[in-house]
Amino acid sequence: MKRSAYLINTSRGPVVDEEALVAALQRRQISGAALDVFEHEPPVTPALLAMPNVVMTPHLGSAVPETREALANAVADNVQVASVVESVAVF
């Protein structure tokens, strides 16, 4: 990565080795990072919390109405399927 690059991780926490990220930031190998997920959640690598060139958010990547509605629909569908399976199992 170029020194002017910013690492952005909104996928899965373990994709990024946070200790290596801290080292790269301290050595100015990259300019900064934005993280919405963390390697070992819920704890966050302490050094990242003190870095002014790191932005962290608590899983806000999915906080849009469309995603939340899809999640609610999936839960409702699962509850409906579970109730049907349970009633069939009783007979």
N, C-alpha and C positions, 0 to 999 in steps of 0.2 A: 504494500500500500504506500501511497505517497505520504509525505509528511503533512500535507494539507488535508488528508482524508479524515472523515469521521466515520466511525463504526456505528451502525444502527442495528440493534437486535430487537425485533418484535416477534420472533418465531418461537424458539424454545431456549430456555436458559442454558442448558449444557452445550449448546452450539458454540458458546464463547468460553474460553478458559479465562476466568476473571483475574487470576494472578498474572497471567501473561498479558492481559489487557492493561493492568496496573503498571506492569514493567514497561510496556510500549508507551504508555502515556507519560510516565516519569522520564523516560529517555527521549521524549518528544519525537518518537517514531511516527506517531499519528497525532492529529490535532485535538481530537476529542471523541466522545462516545455518547450515544443515547440508548438507554436500555429500558424496555418495558417488561422484560423477563430476566430472571437471575439464575445463575448456575446452580446454587444450592438454596432454593427457596424453602422457608421464608428468610433465613439469614442472608444478608448481603455482605460481600467482601468489604470490611470496614474502610479500607483505603479509598475505595470508590466514593464513599460518602463525603470525604473531605476534598475531593478534587473539583475545582471550579469549572473544568472543561468536560464534566460529565453531567448529563441530565438523566434522571431516573423517574419513571412513572410506575404506579402499581397496577399493571395489567389493564391499562386504559385502551389498549389497541382494539379490544372488542366492545368498547362502550359506545356503540352506535345503535340507534333504534332498530335497524334491520337485523343486526346480529342478535340483539337481546330478544327480539320477537321470534326469531328462528330457534333460539335456545328454549324459550318458553313453549313453543309448539312441539319441540322434540321431547320435552319433559311430559307434556300432556299426552302425546302419542305413546310414550313408554308406560305411563300410568294406565292408559286404556288397554294396551296389550297385556300388561301384567294382570289386570283385573279379569280379562278374558281367559288367560292361561290358568289363573287360580280357580275360576269357576269351572273350567273343564276338568281340572285335576280333582275337584271334589267328587265328581260323579264316579 
